[in-house]
Structure formats: C-alpha cells, structure tokens
C-alpha cells in the first residue's frame, strides 16, 4: 500500500464542521502539522474533502 505524508497548510477558521472533523480524524491539529497515513479509500475520501487545506506527498 502507498503511504502519504499530509501537512495542514491552512487554518480552520470559517471552515465547515465536516471539514474540521476530517482534519481532526486525520490527526492534524494546526497549521504546519504533519501526519503519515497508509492511503486507503477512507483516507482518500477524507483528503478529497479538505484538499484545499492540505498538502499531500507520497513517501
């Protein structure tokens, strides 16, 4: 499985509650914070919802 490194690039002010929940579920708690995940369909769906707020890199 592919692994990805996800970095939060924008803050959560004036963001929909569903997008906030996705960021929290991904483990991102602030601008500049980074987490690594295995790219599953569930993670891909979360990333699609917040793609304008995060940077995704393949490892």
C-alpha positions as CSV (number, residue, x, y, z in Angstrom):
1,X,0.0,0.0,0.0
2,X,1.1,3.6,-0.6
3,X,2.0,5.8,2.2
4,X,1.4,9.6,2.2
5,X,2.6,12.5,4.3
6,X,-0.2,15.0,4.9
7,X,0.6,18.6,6.0
8,X,-2.0,21.1,7.1
9,X,-1.5,24.3,5.2
10,X,-4.5,26.5,6.2
11,X,-6.3,27.1,9.4
12,X,-9.8,26.0,10.4
13,X,-11.4,29.4,10.9
14,X,-14.5,29.8,8.7
15,X,-14.5,26.1,7.7
16,X,-17.4,23.8,7.6
17,X,-17.8,21.5,10.6
18,X,-17.5,18.4,8.4
19,X,-14.1,19.6,7.2
20,X,-12.9,20.3,10.7
21,X,-13.9,16.8,11.7
22,X,-12.0,15.4,8.7
23,X,-8.8,17.3,9.7
24,X,-9.1,16.1,13.3
25,X,-9.7,12.5,12.2
26,X,-6.6,12.7,10.0
27,X,-4.7,13.8,13.1
28,X,-4.0,17.4,12.0
29,X,-4.4,19.9,14.8
30,X,-2.8,23.0,13.4
31,X,-1.0,24.8,10.5
32,X,2.2,23.1,9.7
33,X,1.4,19.8,11.5
34,X,2.2,16.6,9.6
35,X,1.0,13.1,9.8
36,X,1.7,9.9,7.8
37,X,-1.0,7.5,6.7
38,X,-1.5,4.5,4.5
39,X,-3.5,5.6,1.5
40,X,-6.8,3.7,1.8
41,X,-10.1,4.6,0.2
42,X,-11.3,6.1,3.5
43,X,-8.2,8.3,3.8
44,X,-8.5,9.3,0.2
45,X,-12.1,10.3,0.7
46,X,-11.1,12.5,3.7
47,X,-8.4,14.1,1.7
48,X,-10.8,14.9,-1.2
49,X,-13.0,16.8,1.3
50,X,-10.1,19.0,2.6
51,X,-7.8,19.1,-0.5
52,X,-7.8,22.9,-0.5
53,X,-6.3,22.9,3.1
54,X,-3.6,20.2,3.0
55,X,-0.5,19.3,1.0
56,X,-0.1,15.6,0.2
57,X,3.2,13.9,-0.6
58,X,3.8,10.3,-1.5
59,X,6.5,8.6,0.6
